[in-house]
């Protein structure tokens, strides 16, 4: 497993694990980041990621993206 921040632009990966406090995991789940779900890296700007999850595009900072393991 590697953190989502290591994925390349255009790469689609399956979420294997989400770490962090319960509130953090719950927040990410509400945004669509769930174990077993697919996420695509649309763009990276200064370490922050623009991600495609289901039908939504979401921006995550590097700290949050590092909690998502693929």
Secondary structure, DSSP 8 states (H G I E B T S, - for coil): --BGGGS-TT-EEE--EE-S-HHHHHHHHHHT--TT-EEEEEEEETTEEEEEETTEEEEE-HHHHTTEE-
